[in-house]
Amino acid sequence: MSDIRFSRQSFLGKNSQHTIEQAVVGIAGLGGGGSHIVQQLAHLGFLNYRIYDPDVVEGSNLNRHVGTGIKDVAERTPKIEVAQRVVKGLRPHADIEAYAHKWQYNPGPLRGCDLIFGCVDGFNERRELEACARRYLIPLIDIGMDVHALNNEPPRMGGQVILSMPGGPCMFCLGFLNEATLAREGERYGNAGENPQVVWPNGVLASAAVGIAIDLLTDWTRSLREVVYLEYDGNAGTIKPHMRIRYLSERRCPHYLLNEIGDLD
Amino acid sequence: MTVRVRIPRELYSRMFDDLARRHEFAYERVGFLSAKLGNRGGDPHIVLLTDYHSVLDDQYVDDPRSGARINSVAIREAMQRILDMGSGSFHVHFHAHRGRPGLGSMDLEETPRVVSGLRVAGPMQAHGMLLLSENFCIAHVWMPGGVEPVVAARVTVVGYPLDIFE
């Protein structure tokens, strides 16, 4: 079964399936983006998951939350249960540690991951997640999207996929995070608000993130050597390297130093 | 107890390049890595390697029975770094072949002696030994308070690509 099942992805390399199956992946947030990611990881054959989400399925999730049905709204199914259902349907023996709360309440399991997907809301939570990933030398792949209303013009849909690699440029270096944005969000008590969300940009961004993860683990393209900051333009339907990469003067991160990692004694 | 070791790729490459240099009489080179502990109260325990320190040419002792023997100055410097930086220390060397490297009799005899000195300097830190081959890496870790070393469940080289050795 196993040989047939993954035969179409054997181009990823001789030992790629073993690598995929031994990797421990963390997913912080199982909403629109995270639900796509966990589904794709299960199809690819991942076996070790550390997943976090405090929410239950609500009616407003059904327009985008992969794996849910009407029954989940009625039963107020936790999103972590939906994710487990999706994974177990494809990988019955998967090792899943699922937490029905935010990752900050119990970050230990996340620290043990080889790779983290950040599917969180807001800039402050991104900063916290990146700080945790950097402190424990874990690559973090962040995804997010938003829709902005403009006067007399069609709404603008945008998003990002960022690979935050320890030692390399962080989200501050890339200009995605800055103090002003964090402060504005902080003034709203850290509430990122209810942003417009639809299924297809979540799918695009999640797919790009999973593609980066697979390249990172298998090196199948032998080309992933530089900074990854992808910019999604939902109106144009494009995803491409962000122009800020060109203006990065320093490829090392001055914000998270390698001699400041590990537990705080 | 599960222990995982992580090392940034840039550091891994720098270490590899240094260990690959020929020495006048030593058959192989050795070095030291600084280490920090992570997830101390949880599972798995994580050892994070943060810096590499080369052993100077004149700190090797010409001993035909050993691939690389270093003098007391090199050991003292490693101990001093532990005190100065508040970090652990890992002895590292390289076996020139492919596949999972194995410890030779000299490694099994000498390494615990070196590590015991390191542990005296930093009893609350993790110390140990990293052994590389051309395409694999293993680690033996002495955790704080532990009597016997633990073989790391995996060593991960963090970078492009992400290499997981277990």
Boltz contact constraints between the chains, C-beta under 6 A:
constraints:
  - contact:
      token1: [A, 22]
      token2: [B, 164]
      max_distance: 6.0
  - contact:
      token1: [A, 108]
      token2: [B, 39]
      max_distance: 6.0
  - contact:
      token1: [A, 108]
      token2: [B, 42]
      max_distance: 6.0
  - contact:
      token1: [A, 111]
      token2: [B, 39]
      max_distance: 6.0
  - contact:
      token1: [A, 112]
      token2: [B, 44]
      max_distance: 6.0
  - contact:
      token1: [A, 114]
      token2: [B, 156]
      max_distance: 6.0
  - contact:
      token1: [A, 136]
      token2: [B, 38]
      max_distance: 6.0
  - contact:
      token1: [A, 137]
      token2: [B, 6]
      max_distance: 6.0
  - contact:
      token1: [A, 137]
      token2: [B, 48]
      max_distance: 6.0
  - contact:
      token1: [A, 137]
      token2: [B, 158]
      max_distance: 6.0
  - contact:
      token1: [A, 166]
      token2: [B, 8]
      max_distance: 6.0
  - contact:
      token1: [A, 166]
      token2: [B, 158]
      max_distance: 6.0
  - contact:
      token1: [A, 167]
      token2: [B, 8]
      max_distance: 6.0
  - contact:
      token1: [A, 167]
      token2: [B, 10]
      max_distance: 6.0
  - contact:
      token1: [A, 216]
      token2: [B, 161]
      max_distance: 6.0
  - contact:
      token1: [A, 216]
      token2: [B, 162]
      max_distance: 6.0
  - contact:
      token1: [A, 217]
      token2: [B, 162]
      max_distance: 6.0
  - contact:
      token1: [A, 219]
      token2: [B, 161]
      max_distance: 6.0
  - contact:
      token1: [A, 224]
      token2: [B, 160]
      max_distance: 6.0
  - contact:
      token1: [A, 225]
      token2: [B, 160]
      max_distance: 6.0
  - contact:
      token1: [A, 258]
      token2: [B, 50]
      max_distance: 6.0
  - contact:
      token1: [A, 259]
      token2: [B, 50]
      max_distance: 6.0
  - contact:
      token1: [A, 261]
      token2: [B, 36]
      max_distance: 6.0
  - contact:
      token1: [A, 261]
      token2: [B, 48]
      max_distance: 6.0
  - contact:
      token1: [A, 262]
      token2: [B, 36]
      max_distance: 6.0
  - contact:
      token1: [A, 262]
      token2: [B, 37]
      max_distance: 6.0
  - contact:
      token1: [A, 262]
      token2: [B, 38]
      max_distance: 6.0
  - contact:
      token1: [A, 262]
      token2: [B, 48]
      max_distance: 6.0
  - contact:
      token1: [A, 263]
      token2: [B, 37]
      max_distance: 6.0
  - contact:
      token1: [A, 263]
      token2: [B, 38]
      max_distance: 6.0
  - contact:
      token1: [A, 263]
      token2: [B, 40]
      max_distance: 6.0
